[in-house]
Amino acid sequence: MAGKALSPNWRLKIQSARLIQCLEDHVFGKNDMKATQIKAAEILLKKTLPDLATIQSTGDSDNPVHITYTWQEPS
């Protein structure tokens, strides 16, 4: 990888990973973050990572429910 520039997509993924690591460290008492830093990280992560929501689907044995998930890379 030496000498090659990272694509904007990879830069985005790396930055998201850094934000997640900072938040994890804060949760486990490894670093202290101000409320504004936590909110800023939350806002940035919402722009780069998909938001996961709880979905409950039910069906019966004669009519099973089939769910397909797809992934769309952040733009």
PDB file with SEQRES, HELIX, SHEET and CRYST1 records, atoms N, CA, C and O in Angstrom:
SEQRES   1 A   75  MET ALA GLY LYS ALA LEU SER PRO ASN TRP ARG LEU LYS          
SEQRES   2 A   75  ILE GLN SER ALA ARG LEU ILE GLN CYS LEU GLU ASP HIS          
SEQRES   3 A   75  VAL PHE GLY LYS ASN ASP MET LYS ALA THR GLN ILE LYS          
SEQRES   4 A   75  ALA ALA GLU ILE LEU LEU LYS LYS THR LEU PRO ASP LEU          
SEQRES   5 A   75  ALA THR ILE GLN SER THR GLY ASP SER ASP ASN PRO VAL          
SEQRES   6 A   75  HIS ILE THR TYR THR TRP GLN GLU PRO SER                      
HELIX    1 AA1 PRO A    8  VAL A   27  1                                  20    
HELIX    2 AA2 ALA A   35  THR A   48  1                                  14    
CRYST1    1.000    1.000    1.000  90.00  90.00  90.00 P 1           1          
ATOM      1  N   MET A   1       0.819  -1.191   0.000  1.00  0.00           N  
ATOM      2  CA  MET A   1       0.000   0.000   0.000  1.00  0.00           C  
ATOM      3  C   MET A   1       0.865   1.258   0.000  1.00  0.00           C  
ATOM      4  O   MET A   1       0.367   2.350  -0.274  1.00  0.00           O  
ATOM      5  N   ALA A   2       2.139   1.116   0.301  1.00  0.00           N  
ATOM      6  CA  ALA A   2       3.016   2.271   0.362  1.00  0.00           C  
ATOM      7  C   ALA A   2       3.052   2.978  -0.981  1.00  0.00           C  
ATOM      8  O   ALA A   2       3.171   2.340  -2.027  1.00  0.00           O  
ATOM      9  N   GLY A   3       2.948   4.306  -0.947  1.00  0.00           N  
ATOM     10  CA  GLY A   3       3.025   5.087  -2.164  1.00  0.00           C  
ATOM     11  C   GLY A   3       1.708   5.233  -2.906  1.00  0.00           C  
ATOM     12  O   GLY A   3       1.634   5.972  -3.887  1.00  0.00           O  
ATOM     13  N   LYS A   4       0.663   4.539  -2.454  1.00  0.00           N  
ATOM     14  CA  LYS A   4      -0.628   4.634  -3.122  1.00  0.00           C  
ATOM     15  C   LYS A   4      -1.568   5.490  -2.282  1.00  0.00           C  
ATOM     16  O   LYS A   4      -1.618   5.367  -1.058  1.00  0.00           O  
ATOM     17  N   ALA A   5      -2.308   6.354  -2.959  1.00  0.00           N  
ATOM     18  CA  ALA A   5      -3.281   7.192  -2.257  1.00  0.00           C  
ATOM     19  C   ALA A   5      -4.552   6.393  -1.994  1.00  0.00           C  
ATOM     20  O   ALA A   5      -4.970   5.574  -2.813  1.00  0.00           O  
ATOM     21  N   LEU A   6      -5.146   6.640  -0.861  1.00  0.00           N  
ATOM     22  CA  LEU A   6      -6.404   5.982  -0.527  1.00  0.00           C  
ATOM     23  C   LEU A   6      -7.557   6.677  -1.233  1.00  0.00           C  
ATOM     24  O   LEU A   6      -7.567   7.899  -1.381  1.00  0.00           O  
ATOM     25  N   SER A   7      -8.519   5.886  -1.664  1.00  0.00           N  
ATOM     26  CA  SER A   7      -9.698   6.470  -2.286  1.00  0.00           C  
ATOM     27  C   SER A   7     -10.518   7.189  -1.224  1.00  0.00           C  
ATOM     28  O   SER A   7     -10.388   6.878  -0.040  1.00  0.00           O  
ATOM     29  N   PRO A   8     -11.359   8.143  -1.616  1.00  0.00           N  
ATOM     30  CA  PRO A   8     -12.215   8.834  -0.644  1.00  0.00           C  
ATOM     31  C   PRO A   8     -13.090   7.860   0.146  1.00  0.00           C  
ATOM     32  O   PRO A   8     -13.377   8.097   1.319  1.00  0.00           O  
ATOM     33  N   ASN A   9     -13.517   6.763  -0.496  1.00  0.00           N  
ATOM     34  CA  ASN A   9     -14.346   5.769   0.180  1.00  0.00           C  
ATOM     35  C   ASN A   9     -13.586   5.123   1.330  1.00  0.00           C  
ATOM     36  O   ASN A   9     -14.144   4.935   2.411  1.00  0.00           O  
ATOM     37  N   TRP A  10     -12.322   4.781   1.109  1.00  0.00           N  
ATOM     38  CA  TRP A  10     -11.511   4.184   2.171  1.00  0.00           C  
ATOM     39  C   TRP A  10     -11.237   5.193   3.275  1.00  0.00           C  
ATOM     40  O   TRP A  10     -11.255   4.838   4.454  1.00  0.00           O  
ATOM     41  N   ARG A  11     -10.987   6.434   2.913  1.00  0.00           N  
ATOM     42  CA  ARG A  11     -10.762   7.470   3.931  1.00  0.00           C  
ATOM     43  C   ARG A  11     -11.981   7.591   4.837  1.00  0.00           C  
ATOM     44  O   ARG A  11     -11.849   7.742   6.051  1.00  0.00           O  
ATOM     45  N   LEU A  12     -13.163   7.523   4.242  1.00  0.00           N  
ATOM     46  CA  LEU A  12     -14.407   7.612   5.003  1.00  0.00           C  
ATOM     47  C   LEU A  12     -14.520   6.459   5.991  1.00  0.00           C  
ATOM     48  O   LEU A  12     -14.886   6.661   7.149  1.00  0.00           O  
ATOM     49  N   LYS A  13     -14.204   5.244   5.532  1.00  0.00           N  
ATOM     50  CA  LYS A  13     -14.282   4.080   6.409  1.00  0.00           C  
ATOM     51  C   LYS A  13     -13.295   4.188   7.564  1.00  0.00           C  
ATOM     52  O   LYS A  13     -13.622   3.846   8.700  1.00  0.00           O  
ATOM     53  N   ILE A  14     -12.093   4.661   7.273  1.00  0.00           N  
ATOM     54  CA  ILE A  14     -11.080   4.783   8.317  1.00  0.00           C  
ATOM     55  C   ILE A  14     -11.510   5.809   9.352  1.00  0.00           C  
ATOM     56  O   ILE A  14     -11.357   5.569  10.550  1.00  0.00           O  
ATOM     57  N   GLN A  15     -12.039   6.936   8.926  1.00  0.00           N  
ATOM     58  CA  GLN A  15     -12.477   7.967   9.857  1.00  0.00           C  
ATOM     59  C   GLN A  15     -13.607   7.453  10.738  1.00  0.00           C  
ATOM     60  O   GLN A  15     -13.641   7.749  11.933  1.00  0.00           O  
ATOM     61  N   SER A  16     -14.532   6.688  10.167  1.00  0.00           N  
ATOM     62  CA  SER A  16     -15.618   6.110  10.955  1.00  0.00           C  
ATOM     63  C   SER A  16     -15.059   5.170  12.011  1.00  0.00           C  
ATOM     64  O   SER A  16     -15.523   5.163  13.151  1.00  0.00           O  
ATOM     65  N   ALA A  17     -14.071   4.382  11.636  1.00  0.00           N  
ATOM     66  CA  ALA A  17     -13.456   3.462  12.587  1.00  0.00           C  
ATOM     67  C   ALA A  17     -12.799   4.224  13.733  1.00  0.00           C  
ATOM     68  O   ALA A  17     -12.871   3.786  14.881  1.00  0.00           O  
ATOM     69  N   ARG A  18     -12.169   5.342  13.445  1.00  0.00           N  
ATOM     70  CA  ARG A  18     -11.543   6.166  14.495  1.00  0.00           C  
ATOM     71  C   ARG A  18     -12.590   6.712  15.453  1.00  0.00           C  
ATOM     72  O   ARG A  18     -12.390   6.704  16.667  1.00  0.00           O  
ATOM     73  N   LEU A  19     -13.711   7.189  14.907  1.00  0.00           N  
ATOM     74  CA  LEU A  19     -14.780   7.715  15.754  1.00  0.00           C  
ATOM     75  C   LEU A  19     -15.339   6.624  16.668  1.00  0.00           C  
ATOM     76  O   LEU A  19     -15.557   6.847  17.859  1.00  0.00           O  
ATOM     77  N   ILE A  20     -15.564   5.455  16.098  1.00  0.00           N  
ATOM     78  CA  ILE A  20     -16.093   4.339  16.884  1.00  0.00           C  
ATOM     79  C   ILE A  20     -15.110   3.969  17.991  1.00  0.00           C  
ATOM     80  O   ILE A  20     -15.523   3.719  19.123  1.00  0.00           O  
ATOM     81  N   GLN A  21     -13.817   3.932  17.678  1.00  0.00           N  
ATOM     82  CA  GLN A  21     -12.812   3.590  18.681  1.00  0.00           C  
ATOM     83  C   GLN A  21     -12.798   4.621  19.808  1.00  0.00           C  
ATOM     84  O   GLN A  21     -12.708   4.254  20.979  1.00  0.00           O  
ATOM     85  N   CYS A  22     -12.886   5.898  19.467  1.00  0.00           N  
ATOM     86  CA  CYS A  22     -12.917   6.942  20.506  1.00  0.00           C  
ATOM     87  C   CYS A  22     -14.134   6.780  21.407  1.00  0.00           C  
ATOM     88  O   CYS A  22     -14.024   6.909  22.626  1.00  0.00           O  
ATOM     89  N   LEU A  23     -15.288   6.499  20.820  1.00  0.00           N  
ATOM     90  CA  LEU A  23     -16.494   6.315  21.617  1.00  0.00           C  
ATOM     91  C   LEU A  23     -16.395   5.072  22.496  1.00  0.00           C  
ATOM     92  O   LEU A  23     -16.809   5.098  23.655  1.00  0.00           O  
ATOM     93  N   GLU A  24     -15.849   3.983  21.954  1.00  0.00           N  
ATOM     94  CA  GLU A  24     -15.666   2.769  22.753  1.00  0.00           C  
ATOM     95  C   GLU A  24     -14.717   3.030  23.918  1.00  0.00           C  
ATOM     96  O   GLU A  24     -14.978   2.596  25.040  1.00  0.00           O  
ATOM     97  N   ASP A  25     -13.631   3.727  23.661  1.00  0.00           N  
ATOM     98  CA  ASP A  25     -12.685   4.048  24.726  1.00  0.00           C  
ATOM     99  C   ASP A  25     -13.358   4.884  25.815  1.00  0.00           C  
ATOM    100  O   ASP A  25     -13.099   4.686  27.001  1.00  0.00           O  
ATOM    101  N   HIS A  26     -14.205   5.800  25.419  1.00  0.00           N  
ATOM    102  CA  HIS A  26     -14.924   6.633  26.383  1.00  0.00           C  
ATOM    103  C   HIS A  26     -15.868   5.778  27.240  1.00  0.00           C  
ATOM    104  O   HIS A  26     -15.934   5.945  28.458  1.00  0.00           O  
ATOM    105  N   VAL A  27     -16.585   4.874  26.599  1.00  0.00           N  
ATOM    106  CA  VAL A  27     -17.519   4.007  27.319  1.00  0.00           C  
ATOM    107  C   VAL A  27     -16.782   3.174  28.366  1.00  0.00           C  
ATOM    108  O   VAL A  27     -17.285   2.982  29.473  1.00  0.00           O  
ATOM    109  N   PHE A  28     -15.605   2.685  28.023  1.00  0.00           N  
ATOM    110  CA  PHE A  28     -14.858   1.816  28.928  1.00  0.00           C  
ATOM    111  C   PHE A  28     -13.882   2.582  29.823  1.00  0.00           C  
ATOM    112  O   PHE A  28     -13.025   1.978  30.466  1.00  0.00           O  
ATOM    113  N   GLY A  29     -14.011   3.905  29.863  1.00  0.00           N  
ATOM    114  CA  GLY A  29     -13.220   4.707  30.794  1.00  0.00           C  
ATOM    115  C   GLY A  29     -11.779   4.921  30.402  1.00  0.00           C  
ATOM    116  O   GLY A  29     -10.972   5.314  31.245  1.00  0.00           O  
ATOM    117  N   LYS A  30     -11.425   4.678  29.160  1.00  0.00           N  
ATOM    118  CA  LYS A  30     -10.038   4.863  28.721  1.00  0.00           C  
ATOM    119  C   LYS A  30      -9.731   6.305  28.341  1.00  0.00           C  
ATOM    120  O   LYS A  30      -8.570   6.713  28.366  1.00  0.00           O  
ATOM    121  N   ASN A  31     -10.749   7.080  27.991  1.00  0.00           N  
ATOM    122  CA  ASN A  31     -10.547   8.500  27.700  1.00  0.00           C  
ATOM    123  C   ASN A  31     -11.796   9.275  28.115  1.00  0.00           C  
ATOM    124  O   ASN A  31     -12.874   8.703  28.279  1.00  0.00           O  
ATOM    125  N   ASP A  32     -11.633  10.560  28.278  1.00  0.00           N  
ATOM    126  CA  ASP A  32     -12.744  11.409  28.676  1.00  0.00           C  
ATOM    127  C   ASP A  32     -13.131  12.274  27.479  1.00  0.00           C  
ATOM    128  O   ASP A  32     -12.270  12.858  26.821  1.00  0.00           O  
ATOM    129  N   MET A  33     -14.419  12.350  27.205  1.00  0.00           N  
ATOM    130  CA  MET A  33     -14.900  13.158  26.089  1.00  0.00           C  
ATOM    131  C   MET A  33     -15.951  14.133  26.603  1.00  0.00           C  
ATOM    132  O   MET A  33     -16.740  13.810  27.491  1.00  0.00           O  
ATOM    133  N   LYS A  34     -15.947  15.326  26.030  1.00  0.00           N  
ATOM    134  CA  LYS A  34     -16.970  16.313  26.356  1.00  0.00           C  
ATOM    135  C   LYS A  34     -18.261  15.930  25.636  1.00  0.00           C  
ATOM    136  O   LYS A  34     -18.238  15.193  24.650  1.00  0.00           O  
ATOM    137  N   ALA A  35     -19.376  16.435  26.137  1.00  0.00           N  
ATOM    138  CA  ALA A  35     -20.674  16.149  25.520  1.00  0.00           C  
ATOM    139  C   ALA A  35     -20.702  16.612  24.065  1.00  0.00           C  
ATOM    140  O   ALA A  35     -21.309  15.956  23.219  1.00  0.00           O  
ATOM    141  N   THR A  36     -20.053  17.728  23.769  1.00  0.00           N  
ATOM    142  CA  THR A  36     -20.040  18.222  22.389  1.00  0.00           C  
ATOM    143  C   THR A  36     -19.248  17.298  21.468  1.00  0.00           C  
ATOM    144  O   THR A  36     -19.595  17.143  20.297  1.00  0.00           O  
ATOM    145  N   GLN A  37     -18.184  16.681  21.993  1.00  0.00           N  
ATOM    146  CA  GLN A  37     -17.403  15.736  21.185  1.00  0.00           C  
ATOM    147  C   GLN A  37     -18.217  14.476  20.889  1.00  0.00           C  
ATOM    148  O   GLN A  37     -18.175  13.946  19.779  1.00  0.00           O  
ATOM    149  N   ILE A  38     -18.947  14.011  21.879  1.00  0.00           N  
ATOM    150  CA  ILE A  38     -19.781  12.826  21.682  1.00  0.00           C  
ATOM    151  C   ILE A  38     -20.867  13.114  20.658  1.00  0.00           C  
ATOM    152  O   ILE A  38     -21.119  12.293  19.777  1.00  0.00           O  
ATOM    153  N   LYS A  39     -21.510  14.266  20.764  1.00  0.00           N  
ATOM    154  CA  LYS A  39     -22.568  14.636  19.813  1.00  0.00           C  
ATOM    155  C   LYS A  39     -22.002  14.777  18.403  1.00  0.00           C  
ATOM    156  O   LYS A  39     -22.632  14.344  17.437  1.00  0.00           O  
ATOM    157  N   ALA A  40     -20.829  15.372  18.277  1.00  0.00           N  
ATOM    158  CA  ALA A  40     -20.205  15.524  16.958  1.00  0.00           C  
ATOM    159  C   ALA A  40     -19.901  14.160  16.344  1.00  0.00           C  
ATOM    160  O   ALA A  40     -20.135  13.943  15.156  1.00  0.00           O  
ATOM    161  N   ALA A  41     -19.379  13.245  17.157  1.00  0.00           N  
ATOM    162  CA  ALA A  41     -19.102  11.895  16.662  1.00  0.00           C  
ATOM    163  C   ALA A  41     -20.391  11.218  16.220  1.00  0.00           C  
ATOM    164  O   ALA A  41     -20.422  10.561  15.179  1.00  0.00           O  
ATOM    165  N   GLU A  42     -21.457  11.373  17.004  1.00  0.00           N  
ATOM    166  CA  GLU A  42     -22.760  10.794  16.647  1.00  0.00           C  
ATOM    167  C   GLU A  42     -23.255  11.325  15.306  1.00  0.00           C  
ATOM    168  O   GLU A  42     -23.716  10.553  14.464  1.00  0.00           O  
ATOM    169  N   ILE A  43     -23.164  12.617  15.106  1.00  0.00           N  
ATOM    170  CA  ILE A  43     -23.624  13.232  13.854  1.00  0.00           C  
ATOM    171  C   ILE A  43     -22.810  12.703  12.666  1.00  0.00           C  
ATOM    172  O   ILE A  43     -23.373  12.361  11.626  1.00  0.00           O  
ATOM    173  N   LEU A  44     -21.488  12.639  12.827  1.00  0.00           N  
ATOM    174  CA  LEU A  44     -20.640  12.158  11.734  1.00  0.00           C  
ATOM    175  C   LEU A  44     -20.897  10.686  11.423  1.00  0.00           C  
ATOM    176  O   LEU A  44     -20.915  10.295  10.255  1.00  0.00           O  
ATOM    177  N   LEU A  45     -21.098   9.866  12.456  1.00  0.00           N  
ATOM    178  CA  LEU A  45     -21.368   8.451  12.220  1.00  0.00           C  
ATOM    179  C   LEU A  45     -22.706   8.243  11.519  1.00  0.00           C  
ATOM    180  O   LEU A  45     -22.839   7.336  10.697  1.00  0.00           O  
ATOM    181  N   LYS A  46     -23.692   9.069  11.833  1.00  0.00           N  
ATOM    182  CA  LYS A  46     -24.990   8.957  11.157  1.00  0.00           C  
ATOM    183  C   LYS A  46     -24.867   9.256   9.666  1.00  0.00           C  
ATOM    184  O   LYS A  46     -25.666   8.775   8.862  1.00  0.00           O  
ATOM    185  N   LYS A  47     -23.869  10.046   9.302  1.00  0.00           N  
ATOM    186  CA  LYS A  47     -23.673  10.377   7.894  1.00  0.00           C  
ATOM    187  C   LYS A  47     -22.845   9.332   7.158  1.00  0.00           C  
ATOM    188  O   LYS A  47     -22.838   9.305   5.927  1.00  0.00           O  
ATOM    189  N   THR A  48     -22.143   8.468   7.901  1.00  0.00           N  
ATOM    190  CA  THR A  48     -21.250   7.527   7.238  1.00  0.00           C  
ATOM    191  C   THR A  48     -21.650   6.067   7.391  1.00  0.00           C  
ATOM    192  O   THR A  48     -21.248   5.235   6.577  1.00  0.00           O  
ATOM    193  N   LEU A  49     -22.432   5.734   8.416  1.00  0.00           N  
ATOM    194  CA  LEU A  49     -22.815   4.347   8.659  1.00  0.00           C  
ATOM    195  C   LEU A  49     -24.328   4.197   8.595  1.00  0.00           C  
ATOM    196  O   LEU A  49     -25.056   5.126   8.947  1.00  0.00           O  
ATOM    197  N   PRO A  50     -24.810   3.045   8.152  1.00  0.00           N  
ATOM    198  CA  PRO A  50     -26.259   2.847   8.111  1.00  0.00           C  
ATOM    199  C   PRO A  50     -26.820   2.779   9.525  1.00  0.00           C  
ATOM    200  O   PRO A  50     -26.183   2.257  10.440  1.00  0.00           O  
ATOM    201  N   ASP A  51     -28.011   3.310   9.681  1.00  0.00           N  
ATOM    202  CA  ASP A  51     -28.697   3.272  10.962  1.00  0.00           C  
ATOM    203  C   ASP A  51     -29.465   1.952  11.046  1.00  0.00           C  
ATOM    204  O   ASP A  51     -30.258   1.632  10.160  1.00  0.00           O  
ATOM    205  N   LEU A  52     -29.231   1.199  12.100  1.00  0.00           N  
ATOM    206  CA  LEU A  52     -29.899  -0.084  12.259  1.00  0.00           C  
ATOM    207  C   LEU A  52     -31.156   0.110  13.095  1.00  0.00           C  
ATOM    208  O   LEU A  52     -31.109   0.695  14.177  1.00  0.00           O  
ATOM    209  N   ALA A  53     -32.259  -0.377  12.596  1.00  0.00           N  
ATOM    210  CA  ALA A  53     -33.528  -0.272  13.299  1.00  0.00           C  
ATOM    211  C   ALA A  53     -34.048  -1.673  13.595  1.00  0.00           C  
ATOM    212  O   ALA A  53     -33.742  -2.628  12.882  1.00  0.00           O  
ATOM    213  N   THR A  54     -34.829  -1.778  14.644  1.00  0.00           N  
ATOM    214  CA  THR A  54     -35.425  -3.057  14.981  1.00  0.00           C  
ATOM    215  C   THR A  54     -36.638  -3.294  14.092  1.00  0.00           C  
ATOM    216  O   THR A  54     -37.511  -2.435  13.969  1.00  0.00           O  
ATOM    217  N   ILE A  55     -36.679  -4.458  13.482  1.00  0.00           N  
ATOM    218  CA  ILE A  55     -37.793  -4.823  12.624  1.00  0.00           C  
ATOM    219  C   ILE A  55     -38.290  -6.190  13.065  1.00  0.00           C  
ATOM    220  O   ILE A  55     -37.505  -7.122  13.237  1.00  0.00           O  
ATOM    221  N   GLN A  56     -39.583  -6.300  13.246  1.00  0.00           N  
ATOM    222  CA  GLN A  56     -40.157  -7.593  13.613  1.00  0.00           C  
ATOM    223  C   GLN A  56     -41.105  -8.010  12.504  1.00  0.00           C  
ATOM    224  O   GLN A  56     -42.044  -7.289  12.168  1.00  0.00           O  
ATOM    225  N   SER A  57     -40.853  -9.168  11.945  1.00  0.00           N  
ATOM    226  CA  SER A  57     -41.714  -9.725  10.905  1.00  0.00           C  
ATOM    227  C   SER A  57     -42.226 -11.070  11.386  1.00  0.00           C  
ATOM    228  O   SER A  57     -41.473 -11.868  11.945  1.00  0.00           O  
ATOM    229  N   THR A  58     -43.502 -11.316  11.168  1.00  0.00           N  
ATOM    230  CA  THR A  58     -44.066 -12.593  11.575  1.00  0.00           C  
ATOM    231  C   THR A  58     -44.752 -13.246  10.386  1.00  0.00           C  
ATOM    232  O   THR A  58     -45.153 -12.574   9.436  1.00  0.00           O  
ATOM    233  N   GLY A  59     -44.878 -14.533  10.452  1.00  0.00           N  
ATOM    234  CA  GLY A  59     -45.535 -15.284   9.399  1.00  0.00           C  
ATOM    235  C   GLY A  59     -45.896 -16.654   9.949  1.00  0.00           C  
ATOM    236  O   GLY A  59     -45.603 -16.958  11.106  1.00  0.00           O  
ATOM    237  N   ASP A  60     -46.519 -17.467   9.144  1.00  0.00           N  
ATOM    238  CA  ASP A  60     -46.845 -18.814   9.608  1.00  0.00           C  
ATOM    239  C   ASP A  60     -46.106 -19.838   8.739  1.00  0.00           C  
ATOM    240  O   ASP A  60     -45.484 -19.484   7.738  1.00  0.00           O  
ATOM    241  N   SER A  61     -46.184 -21.095   9.132  1.00  0.00           N  
ATOM    242  CA  SER A  61     -45.415 -22.132   8.442  1.00  0.00           C  
ATOM    243  C   SER A  61     -45.858 -22.324   6.987  1.00  0.00           C  
ATOM    244  O   SER A  61     -45.056 -22.748   6.156  1.00  0.00           O  
ATOM    245  N   ASP A  62     -47.115 -22.020   6.669  1.00  0.00           N  
ATOM    246  CA  ASP A  62     -47.585 -22.146   5.289  1.00  0.00           C  
ATOM    247  C   ASP A  62     -47.167 -20.959   4.430  1.00  0.00           C  
ATOM    248  O   ASP A  62     -47.076 -21.081   3.209  1.00  0.00           O  
ATOM    249  N   ASN A  63     -46.917 -19.830   5.045  1.00  0.00           N  
ATOM    250  CA  ASN A  63     -46.528 -18.603   4.333  1.00  0.00           C  
ATOM    251  C   ASN A  63     -45.316 -17.977   5.020  1.00  0.00           C  
ATOM    252  O   ASN A  63     -45.446 -16.946   5.680  1.00  0.00           O  
ATOM    253  N   PRO A  64     -44.138 -18.591   4.872  1.00  0.00           N  
ATOM    254  CA  PRO A  64     -42.955 -18.050   5.564  1.00  0.00           C  
ATOM    255  C   PRO A  64     -42.560 -16.679   5.019  1.00  0.00           C  
ATOM    256  O   PRO A  64     -42.813 -16.349   3.860  1.00  0.00           O  
ATOM    257  N   VAL A  65     -41.953 -15.918   5.864  1.00  0.00           N  
ATOM    258  CA  VAL A  65     -41.479 -14.595   5.486  1.00  0.00           C  
ATOM    259  C   VAL A  65     -40.037 -14.725   5.009  1.00  0.00           C  
ATOM    260  O   VAL A  65     -39.213 -15.336   5.689  1.00  0.00           O  
ATOM    261  N   HIS A  66     -39.724 -14.156   3.846  1.00  0.00           N  
ATOM    262  CA  HIS A  66     -38.361 -14.140   3.313  1.00  0.00           C  
ATOM    263  C   HIS A  66     -37.892 -12.693   3.298  1.00  0.00           C  
ATOM    264  O   HIS A  66     -38.563 -11.815   2.755  1.00  0.00           O  
ATOM    265  N   ILE A  67     -36.746 -12.460   3.894  1.00  0.00           N  
ATOM    266  CA  ILE A  67     -36.202 -11.109   3.970  1.00  0.00           C  
ATOM    267  C   ILE A  67     -34.847 -11.095   3.278  1.00  0.00           C  
ATOM    268  O   ILE A  67     -34.012 -11.974   3.493  1.00  0.00           O  
ATOM    269  N   THR A  68     -34.647 -10.087   2.447  1.00  0.00           N  
ATOM    270  CA  THR A  68     -33.368  -9.900   1.756  1.00  0.00           C  
ATOM    271  C   THR A  68     -32.779  -8.559   2.182  1.00  0.00           C  
ATOM    272  O   THR A  68     -33.446  -7.526   2.117  1.00  0.00           O  
ATOM    273  N   TYR A  69     -31.528  -8.590   2.614  1.00  0.00           N  
ATOM    274  CA  TYR A  69     -30.832  -7.356   2.998  1.00  0.00           C  
ATOM    275  C   TYR A  69     -29.827  -7.016   1.922  1.00  0.00           C  
ATOM    276  O   TYR A  69     -29.165  -7.901   1.378  1.00  0.00           O  
ATOM    277  N   THR A  70     -29.708  -5.724   1.611  1.00  0.00           N  
ATOM    278  CA  THR A  70     -28.700  -5.266   0.663  1.00  0.00           C  
ATOM    279  C   THR A  70     -27.892  -4.169   1.336  1.00  0.00           C  
ATOM    280  O   THR A  70     -28.357  -3.526   2.277  1.00  0.00           O  
ATOM    281  N   TRP A  71     -26.699  -3.967   0.851  1.00  0.00           N  
ATOM    282  CA  TRP A  71     -25.801  -2.964   1.400  1.00  0.00           C  
ATOM    283  C   TRP A  71     -25.518  -1.931   0.328  1.00  0.00           C  
ATOM    284  O   TRP A  71     -25.205  -2.268  -0.813  1.00  0.00           O  
ATOM    285  N   GLN A  72     -25.633  -0.663   0.710  1.00  0.00           N  
ATOM    286  CA  GLN A  72     -25.300   0.412  -0.208  1.00  0.00           C  
ATOM    287  C   GLN A  72     -24.154   1.187   0.406  1.00  0.00           C  
ATOM    288  O   GLN A  72     -24.272   1.707   1.515  1.00  0.00           O  
ATOM    289  N   GLU A  73     -23.043   1.266  -0.313  1.00  0.00           N  
ATOM    290  CA  GLU A  73     -21.878   1.989   0.166  1.00  0.00           C  
ATOM    291  C   GLU A  73     -22.230   3.461   0.361  1.00  0.00           C  
ATOM    292  O   GLU A  73     -22.986   4.021  -0.433  1.00  0.00           O  
ATOM    293  N   PRO A  74     -21.694   4.094   1.403  1.00  0.00           N  
ATOM    294  CA  PRO A  74     -21.937   5.529   1.591  1.00  0.00           C  
ATOM    295  C   PRO A  74     -21.409   6.308   0.406  1.00  0.00           C  
ATOM    296  O   PRO A  74     -20.370   5.971  -0.162  1.00  0.00           O  
ATOM    297  N   SER A  75     -22.130   7.346   0.039  1.00  0.00           N  
ATOM    298  CA  SER A  75     -21.685   8.141  -1.121  1.00  0.00           C  
ATOM    299  C   SER A  75     -20.856   9.320  -0.685  1.00  0.00           C  
ATOM    300  O   SER A  75     -20.399  10.097  -1.524  1.00  0.00           O  
TER     301      SER A  75                                                      
END                                                                             
